[in-house]
Amino acid sequence: MMLSRLLAFGLVIAPALATADDRMIDDDSFAVSSKGRIAADAGLFLATPSALPSGIMTGIGVGVTRACGCTWSYGVRASWSSITEGSMTYTVTQDDYRLRLVGAVRHDVGRGSLALRLGVGPTFVHEVRIANNSMGSGLTLHDRRAWGTVPAVDLDGMIALHISGAWVGIASAGPSVDRYGGSLAWGWTAMLGVAWQP
């Protein structure tokens, strides 16, 4: 009899406890408070090398974008990425420093945005070649260091999602083309990061 009374009391009190407003996460926890037109972002940057035939470069990318109107935006971007490749004769380390002026067409959907972004600018390439076993191979090889500048164009598809407050998660990827050695070289770039849009 006592057990049945406790069970009935539990069934009556459970809905009241479930509706109590003591939640750890409320409706404002993930509210979007960003209304500004300027966003600054940073994140992990991946790309194909500008002056090497293979490999994947890793580094960091940053950017500042200003929205003008409801569909257009423009800004500047910069990135540094590096790769080291080896052979029997040389170990090559290449650093790419990309600077881009960008323009984008954007479409906002709820908490997110879709954009197609075009970037134009130079890539400064720093290459270091370290000779391997030049004495044993009978070859006279020397270490080399060189700088070069490569004009390039990037086309990125970008997805942005407002996470909380002024913070936005972003992901972008797309093809890239640069003029190296008198011919066009195709590659790609990608970035995963966060933006702050106050």
C-alpha positions in Angstrom: 0.0 0.0 0.0 2.8 2.4 0.9 4.7 1.5 -2.3 1.6 2.3 -4.4 1.2 5.7 -2.7 4.9 6.6 -3.3 4.5 5.6 -7.0 1.4 7.7 -7.4 3.1 10.6 -5.7 6.1 10.2 -8.0 3.9 10.3 -11.1 2.2 13.5 -9.9 5.4 15.3 -8.9 7.6 14.3 -12.0 5.9 16.6 -14.5 6.3 19.5 -12.1 10.0 18.8 -11.6 10.5 18.4 -15.4 9.1 21.9 -16.0 11.2 23.6 -13.4 13.4 26.3 -14.9 16.7 25.2 -13.5 18.3 24.2 -16.8 22.0 24.6 -17.3 21.4 25.8 -20.9 18.7 28.4 -21.5 17.3 29.8 -24.7 19.9 32.5 -24.8 22.9 30.3 -24.6 23.4 30.1 -28.4 21.7 33.4 -29.3 23.3 35.3 -32.2 24.3 38.8 -31.1 26.5 39.8 -34.0 25.1 42.6 -36.1 28.3 44.1 -37.4 29.5 44.3 -41.0 33.2 43.5 -40.2 34.4 40.0 -39.4 38.0 38.8 -38.5 38.8 35.1 -38.9 41.7 32.7 -38.3 42.2 29.0 -38.7 44.1 25.9 -40.0 45.2 26.4 -43.6 45.9 23.6 -46.2 47.2 24.0 -49.8 49.2 22.5 -52.6 52.7 24.0 -52.9 53.2 26.8 -55.4 56.6 25.6 -56.6 56.7 21.8 -55.8 55.0 19.1 -57.9 53.4 17.3 -55.0 52.6 17.4 -51.3 50.2 19.2 -48.9 51.3 22.3 -47.1 49.9 23.1 -43.7 49.9 26.4 -41.9 47.6 29.2 -40.7 45.3 31.7 -42.4 43.8 35.0 -41.3 41.4 37.5 -42.9 39.3 40.5 -42.4 36.0 40.9 -44.4 33.5 43.7 -44.7 30.0 43.2 -45.8 28.5 45.9 -48.0 24.8 45.4 -48.7 23.0 42.1 -48.3 25.0 40.0 -50.8 28.4 41.5 -51.4 31.5 41.5 -49.2 35.2 42.3 -49.7 38.4 42.1 -47.7 42.0 41.0 -47.4 43.5 37.6 -46.5 46.9 36.3 -45.6 48.3 32.9 -45.0 51.6 31.1 -44.2 52.0 27.4 -45.1 55.1 25.1 -45.2 56.2 21.7 -46.5 59.4 19.7 -46.4 60.1 17.0 -49.0 63.2 14.9 -49.4 65.1 12.9 -52.1 68.5 11.2 -52.4 70.2 14.5 -53.2 68.2 17.3 -51.5 65.9 18.0 -48.6 63.6 20.9 -49.7 61.6 23.1 -47.4 59.2 25.5 -49.0 57.3 28.3 -47.2 54.4 30.0 -49.1 53.2 33.5 -47.9 49.9 34.3 -49.7 48.4 37.8 -49.8 45.0 38.2 -51.4 42.4 40.9 -52.1 39.1 39.1 -52.0 35.5 39.8 -53.1 32.6 37.5 -52.4 28.9 37.1 -53.2 27.1 35.8 -50.1 23.6 34.4 -49.3 22.5 34.2 -45.7 20.3 31.3 -44.6 19.1 31.3 -41.0 22.2 31.1 -38.7 24.5 30.4 -41.6 25.9 31.9 -44.8 27.0 30.5 -48.1 29.6 32.4 -50.1 31.6 32.2 -53.3 34.9 34.1 -52.8 37.5 35.2 -55.4 41.0 36.1 -54.3 43.8 37.7 -56.3 47.3 38.5 -55.3 50.9 37.4 -55.0 52.4 34.3 -53.3 55.9 34.8 -51.9 57.8 31.6 -52.0 60.9 30.9 -49.8 62.7 27.7 -50.7 65.6 26.1 -48.8 67.5 23.2 -50.4 69.9 21.2 -48.1 72.3 18.9 -49.9 72.2 15.2 -48.8 75.3 13.0 -49.0 77.0 15.0 -51.7 80.4 13.7 -50.7 79.5 10.0 -50.9 77.6 10.3 -54.2 80.6 11.9 -56.0 78.5 15.0 -56.8 79.3 18.5 -55.7 76.0 19.9 -54.3 75.5 23.1 -52.4 72.8 24.3 -50.1 70.6 26.9 -51.6 68.1 29.5 -50.4 65.9 31.5 -52.8 62.9 33.8 -52.8 60.4 34.1 -55.6 57.0 35.7 -56.3 54.2 34.0 -58.0 50.9 35.7 -59.1 47.8 33.6 -58.2 44.0 33.5 -58.2 41.9 31.5 -55.7 38.2 30.6 -55.9 36.7 29.3 -52.7 33.3 28.1 -51.7 32.7 29.0 -48.0 30.2 28.0 -45.4 29.8 30.1 -42.2 27.6 29.2 -39.2 26.9 31.4 -36.2 27.8 29.4 -33.1 27.2 31.7 -30.2 27.2 35.5 -29.7 29.7 37.0 -32.1 31.5 33.7 -32.8 31.2 32.1 -36.2 32.5 28.7 -37.5 33.8 28.8 -41.0 35.0 26.3 -43.6 36.2 27.0 -47.1 37.9 25.2 -50.0 38.4 25.5 -53.7 40.8 25.6 -56.7 43.8 27.8 -57.1 45.9 28.7 -60.1 49.3 30.4 -60.2 51.8 31.3 -62.9 55.0 29.5 -62.2 58.0 28.9 -64.6 56.1 30.4 -67.5 53.1 28.2 -67.3 49.9 27.9 -65.2 49.9 25.5 -62.3 46.7 24.3 -60.8 46.2 23.4 -57.1 43.8 23.9 -54.2 43.4 25.6 -50.9 41.2 24.9 -47.8 40.7 26.4 -44.4 38.9 25.5 -41.2 38.6 28.1 -38.5 36.5 30.6 -36.5 35.5 34.2 -37.1 34.6 37.0 -34.7 31.8 39.3 -36.0 30.9 41.9 -33.3 
